[in-house]
Amino acid sequence: MTFWILLALGLYFVQTLLPVAFRYKGSPDAMKSRDVMPETTALTGRADRALANAIEAMILFFPLALLSQGTGGAVAGAAVFVIARIAYVPLYLAGVPFLRTGAWLAGLAGLFLMATSIIG
């Protein structure tokens, strides 16, 4: 389970960097106080929304992962969740509507597997 928790943390960390990376595109203005933000592009908006969605998902994932340590179904659920989230991010950034929803539903199924392993 530790592997999947660390992988989810790594994915979350990368997602926190994406909106800033897309917004500034290597500009030295990224190192300034950011009192004036550059215009938001469609890609930056998608990265912001994907990050907001990741925050919502991680709020459920991490407690479930910690509560379900040592249960076999939970490890499978965590794997499904993390792999689905890894697929979800580029699909969201690319604006692919139906596959993105499928990846989101797969992640939700992983959370459900984790929850049911706790309940027994």
C-alpha positions as CSV (number, residue, x, y, z in Angstrom):
1,M,0.0,0.0,0.0
2,T,2.9,2.3,0.7
3,F,3.9,2.3,-2.9
4,W,0.5,3.4,-4.1
5,I,0.3,6.1,-1.4
6,L,3.7,7.5,-2.5
7,L,2.7,7.3,-6.2
8,A,-0.5,9.2,-5.5
9,L,1.5,11.8,-3.6
10,G,3.9,12.1,-6.5
11,L,1.1,12.5,-9.0
12,Y,-0.5,15.2,-6.7
13,F,2.8,17.1,-6.5
14,V,3.2,17.1,-10.3
15,Q,-0.4,18.3,-10.7
16,T,0.3,21.2,-8.3
17,L,3.1,22.4,-10.7
18,L,1.2,22.1,-14.0
19,P,-1.0,25.2,-13.7
20,V,2.0,27.4,-12.9
21,A,4.1,25.8,-15.6
22,F,1.4,26.3,-18.3
23,R,0.6,29.8,-17.1
24,Y,4.2,31.1,-17.2
25,K,5.8,28.8,-19.8
26,G,9.3,29.3,-18.6
27,S,9.0,33.0,-18.1
28,P,11.2,34.6,-15.4
29,D,8.0,36.3,-14.2
30,A,7.2,33.0,-12.5
31,M,9.9,33.9,-9.9
32,K,8.3,37.3,-9.1
33,S,5.6,38.1,-6.6
34,R,2.8,37.3,-9.1
35,D,0.8,40.4,-8.2
36,V,-0.4,40.4,-11.8
37,M,-1.2,37.0,-13.3
38,P,-0.9,36.3,-17.0
39,E,-4.0,35.5,-19.0
40,T,-5.4,32.1,-18.5
41,T,-5.4,29.9,-21.6
42,A,-7.7,26.9,-22.1
43,L,-4.9,24.6,-21.1
44,T,-4.1,26.5,-17.9
45,G,-7.8,26.5,-17.0
46,R,-7.9,22.7,-17.5
47,A,-4.8,22.2,-15.4
48,D,-6.4,24.3,-12.6
49,R,-9.7,22.3,-12.8
50,A,-7.8,19.0,-12.9
51,L,-5.9,20.1,-9.8
52,A,-9.1,21.0,-8.0
53,N,-10.5,17.6,-8.9
54,A,-7.3,15.9,-7.6
55,I,-7.7,17.7,-4.3
56,E,-11.3,16.4,-4.0
57,A,-10.2,12.9,-4.9
58,M,-7.1,12.8,-2.6
59,I,-9.3,13.9,0.4
60,L,-11.0,10.5,0.0
61,F,-8.0,8.4,-1.1
62,F,-5.6,9.1,1.7
63,P,-7.9,8.3,4.6
64,L,-9.1,5.2,2.9
65,A,-5.5,4.1,2.1
66,L,-4.5,4.6,5.7
67,L,-7.5,2.9,7.2
68,S,-7.3,-0.1,4.9
69,Q,-3.6,-0.9,5.4
70,G,-3.2,-4.7,5.2
71,T,-6.3,-5.6,3.4
72,G,-5.9,-7.2,0.0
73,G,-8.8,-5.5,-1.7
74,A,-7.6,-2.1,-0.6
75,V,-4.3,-2.6,-2.4
76,A,-6.1,-3.5,-5.6
77,G,-8.4,-0.5,-5.1
78,A,-5.5,1.8,-4.5
79,A,-3.8,0.6,-7.7
80,V,-7.0,1.1,-9.7
81,F,-7.4,4.6,-8.3
82,V,-3.8,5.7,-8.9
83,I,-3.6,4.3,-12.4
84,A,-6.9,5.8,-13.3
85,R,-5.8,9.2,-12.0
86,I,-2.6,9.0,-14.0
87,A,-4.7,8.4,-17.1
88,Y,-7.2,11.1,-16.1
89,V,-4.7,14.0,-16.0
90,P,-3.5,13.9,-19.6
91,L,-7.0,13.1,-20.8
92,Y,-8.3,16.2,-19.0
93,L,-5.5,18.4,-20.2
94,A,-6.1,17.3,-23.8
95,G,-9.9,17.9,-23.4
96,V,-10.9,14.3,-24.2
97,P,-14.5,14.2,-22.9
98,F,-15.7,10.6,-22.7
99,L,-12.4,8.8,-22.0
100,R,-11.7,11.3,-19.2
101,T,-15.1,10.5,-17.6
102,G,-14.2,6.8,-17.9
103,A,-10.9,7.3,-16.1
104,W,-12.7,9.3,-13.4
105,L,-15.2,6.5,-12.9
106,A,-12.4,4.0,-12.7
107,G,-10.8,6.0,-10.0
108,L,-14.1,6.2,-8.2
109,A,-14.4,2.4,-8.5
110,G,-11.0,2.1,-6.9
111,L,-12.1,4.2,-4.0
112,F,-15.2,2.0,-3.7
113,L,-13.0,-1.1,-3.6
114,M,-10.9,0.4,-0.8
115,A,-14.0,1.4,1.2
116,T,-15.6,-2.1,0.9
117,S,-12.4,-3.7,2.1
118,I,-12.6,-1.7,5.3
119,I,-16.2,-2.5,5.9
120,G,-15.5,-6.2,5.3
